[in-house]
Amino acid sequence: MSLQALKAFESAARRGSFKLAAEELSLTPTAISHHIGNLESRLNVSLFHRQGRRISLTGTGIRLAKATSEGFRKIDSALEEVVKAGNTVRVTTTSSLAAMVLIPSQHDFEQANPEISVEISTGESVDSQSYIIPVRLGDVSVVEESDVVRFESFNVFGAYGMTPPSWANAPLTLFTTEWKNKALPAPPLTDWLEKNGLEGANIQLKTFDQELFGIQQAMAGNGLVFCSTTLVERLLRANVLQHFDTQSVTSDLCYYVPGRDSFETRSAARFLNWIEGILNQ
């Protein structure tokens, strides 16, 4: 069946006039009549009662008109959704990555891609909607390698300008994270202490359930923070935080996008390339 003929029929049925259908579709009334006549011939039915210039639907026409109207509404809705998805990138991620990395960098992405807008929300679970990009923190042992955006490392940081800590003397307050998601590997503090020869350091640990809070405490000068290097890169460049010549340590954690290759819009592809760039700069 000709899609144009079905569109001509649907418009004529809805408007109750070949002339009004022609105006709506930018065709002539003769073209509308021709399309509908061909459709009736193919179906071997009459879809309209014709009384001079007046038309009315037959019983078969009423049934087909309902079906075609519903069908074209679904198509229009789907097209609208696809167009919107093509111009908007919706991202869901952890509160810490959103606050420390994505939102501060969002303006740069939109300046470089003025036709694309970015909507960022936070949450701990993976979103399964096809137009939402989930950037999650996960266990490298169970994440598909093709989905990984950045393998995570950890180090200790303090407020910019503070005196380097004396690890063996007065107790040092060190903020770290105990994940809400108990399936995630813990931050590798023991490995970090061993790598830096600080197993016997005089440390008073305080934990939050999000890295963001420990970073804020360190920025305020209330102690040091043991956190991911990803989250503090911008703060180090801005001379808000500093590290103390300690060596970072790798972890069993990574940032990843589940089903990364399934995001097919050009906007999503640009965003994924961009986020990989800023997380690995």
GIKAVEN-V440689 format. One record per helix or strand of 2 or more residues. SS is the DSSP state (H for helix, E for strand). FROM is the first residue (numbers start at 0). TO is the last residue. If there is no record, write none. Layout:
# GIKAVEN-V440689
SS|FROM|TO, SS|FROM|TO
This chain:
# GIKAVEN-V440689
H|2|14, H|17|24, H|28|42, E|47|50, E|53|56, H|58|86, E|87|92, H|94|111, E|116|121, E|131|138, H|144|146, E|147|158, E|171|176, H|188|194, E|202|207, H|210|218, E|223|227, H|228|236, E|240|241, E|248|255, H|259|261, H|265|278
